[in-house]
Amino acid sequence: MGERSVSVVIPALNEEASIAVVLAAIPLAVVDEIIVVDGGSSDRTVEIAQAGGARVICEPRRGYGRACAAGVAAAEGDVIVFLDADGADDPMQSPELLAPILAGRADMVLGSRLAGEMASDAMPRHQRFGNWLSAWLIRHLYGLPITDLAPFRAVDREKLLSLGMSEMTYGWPTEMIVKAARRGWRVVELPARYRPRLGGRSKISGTFKGTLLATVYILWTIFRYARE
């Protein structure tokens, strides 16, 4: 899809039920490397990821953002695609997210679940509302017309490094968006397919603690940079 190389970064923790499916669906024709960042899995996630052709990086310190940051540090591609390991996103849409960046028309592309084809049971109501609220706040506080926080995204690696990301927990995707908005990035949002996750409940939206912490970190990140 052009001369620029592409790395896929996949944070993972105990995702043996889904990681093989995710890796097999990644279109290798547009990807130069696949990095799975393991957060200390106690199941066969690492073994399965390696068998599926991924380079596995171990990041024992917990935190979604910390895993993403470790993947960025290890990546060699000019463009990075962030993809969750639970099978809910469709990796086959990676070329669609990459196209605007590789064509020089965007710095970051977000795959919006709320604007795309979402299975009725793919996202709990509280998570759907939380994403809607967060996107609404970003639209009104930063003037960026998005509909979803969209963890499934593609971004120019050098520009990402220039942001000085510091939120190492659930607020990582939000921090990237609001900092990009403050710097006037060209941000494109595309509809994305979203399906029920494979292999059990979500570690975030599937638990009260995960939902509460994610809400706090995301809202804190939105308001923190709006004040600045």
Protein Blocks (a to p, Z undefined) as FASTA:
>chain_A
ZZbdcddddddehilkmmmmmmmmpcfklccbdcdddehiablmlmmmmmnopacdddfb
gcjklmmmmmmmmpmbfbdcdddfkomacfklmmmmmmmmmnopafbdcddfklmccdfk
lpcfklmmmmmmmmmmmmmmnopacfbfklaacddfklmmmnopabfblmlmmmmmmmmm
mnopacddddddddddeeiaafklmpmklmmmmmmmmmmmmmmmmmZZ
